[in-house]
Amino acid sequence: MRRSFIREILEHTSSDTISFAGGLPDVSLFPHKELQTATHNALENAESLQYGTSTGYTPLKEQIAEHYSERGFPTAPENILITSGSQQGLDIICRYHCGASITIEKPSYLGALNVFRLNSMETTSIPLTENGIKLEAFKQSIAKSKLAYLIPDFQNPSGRCYTDKTRENIAKMLEDSQTLLIEDAPYSELYFDAPHKSISQILPKQSYHLGSFSKVLSPALRVGWIRADVELIKPLIAYKEAMDLHTSGITQRIVSEYLKDSESFEKHLQILRVVYQEKMHYFCKQLELHLPDFEYIEPKGGMFIYGKFNGVDSRALVQECLKNGVVFVPGVEFGGGNDEIRFNFTHSSFDEITEGLKRIKSVIDLTKS
C-alpha cells in the first residue's frame, strides 16, 4: 500500500498554495446557515448522541430512498446502507469480494485503486472514449471478471460522461455475463445540462450504486451510502459493523434534518450547477489564454478538467509547481499517461484560477529556457 497522492500533498501545502488537486467543493457554497439550523434541531433530541443501528438512521434512509424513487429508480429504505462516505462503501464491498477480479476504467479514481490493492483484487483497465468505456474491450474483460467498477457521471479523473446508449449497452453486457456492477456516482447531481439514467437503474438486482453528500452538501459530514438489492446488502452489514459499528449518528441526523426542506436542497443543487458551470468555462478560457498547448475535452458536469501536455512529465512538473505555490494531480496517479493532468475547477476562486495557471505557465517556461 502507498498513501494517496492527494491526501499526502495536502500536508505539504501552505495557506498560500493554490490547489487544483483535491476534489474539493467551493466552501462559499456550503449551506452553512441551514446546516447550523439542522444541527440545532438534531441536538434537540438527546438520542442523537446515542449509538445507532449499523445500517443507518431510518429517516435518512427513507429520504435517500425517496430521492431515488422520484428520479425513476424505485428504492426502499431496506435497499440503503449508510456509510462513512462513499469511500467506505466501496471498501465494504471490496472486502466482501476480497481477491475477486474486477474490470475498471483507465484512468480511474485514485482512492478506488488503493482499495482494490488493499483487498488483493486483480484489476483489468479498459480505456475511455468520449462516449464512455470501450465497449468491445469491456465485454471481453467482464467475461473473466466478477465485478466491474465504473464512474459514468463526469468520471474521476477524466470528467467524461457516458452516453445513454453506452449505458444501455453496458447494462446488457453485464446482465449477460452476470458480472456485478459497482457504480460510483458522487458527481451525478452536478450536471450542467441534464441528468442521465444510472446503469444501476437498469440492473437493480445486479448492482451496487454508491452515493455521497460530500460533493453536494459537505465533505466533513462523511455521510455516504450503498444502494443495492436487499440480498446484496445483507452480507455487507457484518463488514460495516466490524469497521465502525455505525456511521456517526449526529451527522446522519443533521443531514436528515436538512433534507426535510426538499425544495431548499433542490435550490442548493441548482446553485451548484450554475456556479460550477461558470467556473468550468472560466477555467477553460484561462487555459486557452495561458496554457494553449494543454489538450482536453470540456466536461459537461462534475469537478474536473483532464488532459495532457504532449512530451511533458507531469509528475516532475507538479514538484516544481509546488515550489511555486500551485499544485495539481499528475495523470499517472490515476493510471493515466505521464503527460496527463487532472485539474479541479470548483474549489478555487476566479482570481486563484487565473493566478494558479499563470504560475504553472511560468514553471513550464522556465523548464523550456
N, C-alpha and C positions, 0 to 999 in steps of 0.2 A: 504493500500500500504506500501511496505517496499523498501528500496533502494537496488540497485544491489550490491551483494557482491563484484563483481569485481571492479565496479566503486568506491565503498566505500573504499576498501582495498588499492587502488592506492593512496589514500590520506594519508595512514599511512605507506607508504614505503619510504625509503630513496634512494639516488642515489647508495648506496652500496648494496641494496637489489636485489637479483637475482629473477626475476619474471617469473614463468611458468604459471601465472594466466590468464591474458587477451589474447584475440585472436589477438595479435599484429604481423604485418608483420615484416620482417627484414629491419631495417632502411637503412642498407648499400645497399639494392637492389632497393630502390626508384629511379626512373629515374629522378634524381634531375636536371641535366643539360637540359634534354629535356623538363621538366616541366617549367624551367626558361624561355626557349625559347618560349614555348607555352603561358606563362603568358605575356611575352613582346608582342607577336603577338596579344593576346586578347585585351591588353590595347591600341593597336594602334587605335582601334575604340572606340570613346567616348561613343557610345551606349552600350558598355559592362558594363557601370556603371549605366545604366538606369533600371527602373522597367522592368520586363519581363512578359511573359504570364504564366498563372497558370499551364498549362500542361507541360511546359518546352521549352527550346531553340530548335527550329525546326531542325537546322543542327545536333545537338547532338541526337535528337530522330531518325533522319534519319540514323545516323551512328549505333546506337544501333539496330534499325530495320534491317539494312543490316547485322549486325553481326549474328543475329538470323537466318535470311534467308539463309546465307551462310552455316549455320550448320544444314540446313534441316527443320527449323521451320519458315515457311512463316509468315512474320511480316511486317506491315506497320507503319509509324510514328504515325498514329492515335491509334495504339494499345499500345503506350508507354505513361506513366505518370511519369515525372521526379519527384523524391522526395529527401528530405534531408537525404540521407542514406536509406538503405532498412528498417531500424528500423521504420522510419516514414511511409514508405509504408505499413508495417504491421499494424501500429496504425490506419492509414486511413481506411484500410479495416475493421478492427475490430470495429472502431467507427461506420461505416456504418451498420455493423451487430451486433451492441451492444446488449448484452443479449442473443445472439444465443448460441446453444450448439455446441461444437467443439471437434473432436477426434484428439488427439495428440500422439506423441511418448513418451515412458518412457525409459530413461530420455529425457528431451527436453531442448531447448535453454532457458537460464535464462531470457534474455530480452523479449522473447515471452511470457513466463509465467507471467511476470509483466504486459504486455499489455493485456493479457486475464483477469487478475484480475481487472485491471483498467476499462475494458469495460464490467464487470459483466458477463463474459462468463462462461458457465458451461463446464468444461473440463472432458474428459474421456481419461485416459492414457493407451496406449497399448504397451506392452514390445517389444523390438527389438530383432531380432535374427541376425546371421551372414549375412543373405541374405536380411535383411530389417525388416519391421514391421511384427508381427504375423498376417498372412492373415485372418484366420478364426475369430479371435477376432476383427480385424479391420472391417471385413464385418458386424459383428453383431453390432458394435458400430456405424458405419455410417448409419445404418438403422434408428437410432434415432437422428443423428446429422445433422445440416445444413451445417457444414463446417468440413474440415479436414486440419490440418497443419502438413506438412511433410518436412524434410530436407534430401532428398535421396542421395545427393552427399557429402560423408565424413561428416556425421552428427555431429552436435554440440550438446552434448559434446562427443559422443561415437566414432566418427571417422568412423563409419560403412558406407558402400556404398551399396545401393540397387542393386541387380542383375537386368538385363534386363527383366528376366522372372517375377520377383516380380513387377517391374514397370508396365508391361503389365497387370498382374492380378489386381493390384490396380486400374488402369485406367478403366478396365471392371467393377469392383465393383462400382466405383464412378459413372460411366455412368448409370449403372442400378439403383442406388439409387438416382440420381440427386443431390447428395451432391457436394458442391463446394469445389475445392481444392485450398489451399494456399501452393504453393511450394516455399520454401525458398532456394535460390541457390547461396549463396555468395562464395562457395568454388568449384563450378562446373568446373572452369578452372584450378584448382590446382590438376589435376590428375597426377599420376606417370606413368601409363601405357597407358590408352586410355580413351577418353570421353564416357559418356553414354547419351542416348536419355532421355530427360526430360519426366516426366509423363505429364506435361502440353502440350507437343508437340502432344501427343496422344489425349488430351482433350482440344483443343484450345478455345472452347466456354464455357468451364465449369471450368476454372482455372484462378488463379492469379499467375503469375510467378514473384518472387522478385529477382532483380539483384542489384549488387553494384560494385563500383570501389574501395571500401575501402580495400579489401584484395589483389587486384591485381595491384593497382596503388598508392593510398594514402588515408588513413582514414580521414585526415584533410580536404580534399576537400568536404566531406559529399555529394557525388552525388550517388544516387541510383535510382531505377525505379521499376514500376509495369508494367508487360507485360500482357495484357488481351484483351478479345474481346471488341470491341468498346462499346457494350451495358453494359458491366460490368464496363468499365472505366468511362462512363458518370456520374453516380451518385456519384462517388468518388471526382470529381473535386471541388464540393462545400465544402467538408471537407478539402481538401488541401488548398483552399482559406482561410478558417477560421483559419487554423493553422499558415500559414506564407506568404500568398499571392502567393509566388513562391519560389522555391529553388534559392539560390544565383546565380545571373546571371553571375558574373565574374568567379566563379568556373566552371559553366557549359561550358562557352566559353573556359576556359583553357583546360578542358578535350577534348572538340571538336577539338581545335587546335592540341592537342597532337595526337588524333586519326586520323588526316589527313594522317599521315605516318603509315599506317596499318601494313606494314612489320616490322617497328620498334616495334610496340606494340606486334606483334606475337613473335618476338625475345625475348622481355622482358618476356612474359608469359613462354616461353621455359626455360629461365634462372631461373625463379622462381621454375618451376617444378623440374629442375635438382638439384638446391641448396637445396630446401626443402626436396627432397627425401634423399639427402646426410645427412642432419641434422636429419631427422627421423631415418635413420639407425644408426647414431651415438648415438642418444638419447637411442635407444633400446639396443645398445651394453653396454652403461653405466648403464642402468637399470639392465641388466643381471649381470654386474660386482659389482655394489654397492647395488642394491635392488632386489636380485634374487627372493624374495618372492612376488614381485608385479606381479599379473596376468593380462594379457592384450592380445589384438589381434593387430598385427601390421597393421596400416592403409595403404590404397593404394592411399592416397592423403590427401589434406586438411592441417590442422594445429594442430591436437590434437591426443594425445595418452590417452586412457581412460582404467582404470582397477581398481583393488582393492587389498588391504592388508587384508586378512581374519582376522577378530577379532580386527581390528584397527579402532578407532573412528577418521575418517579423519578430522572432524571439530575441535576436540581437538588438533590433530596433527598439523594442519595448524597454530593454535595460538602459539604453541611452536616453530614451524619453523620460524614464522615471527620474533620472538625474536632472532633467529639465522641467520637472513638475507636471507631467502628464502621463497617463497610463491607459492601456487598452489590453485586450487579451489576444495573444497570437493564436491563429487558427490551429496550429499543431496541437494545442492543448485539448482540442475537441476531436482530434483525429484527422484534422484537415491538413492542407498543404503548408509548407514552410513560409510561403509568401502571403498567406491569408491572415486576415484580421477581423475580429468582431468588435464593433463599436456599440456601446449603449447610448441611445439618444434621449432617454426620458429623464434621467436624473439631473443633468447639468442645466444651468440657465442658458439663455441665448448668448449672453456675453461670454460665459465659460466655454460654450461650444466654439465660438469664434477664436477665443484665445488659445484653447487647447489644440485646435487644428493648426493654428499658426505655429505653436511650439513644436508640433510634430514635423511640420514643414521645415522649420529651422534646423532640426536634428538631421533630417534627410539631406538637406542642402549641405550641411557640414560634412556628412559622410561622402558626398559626391566630390567635394572640393579637395 
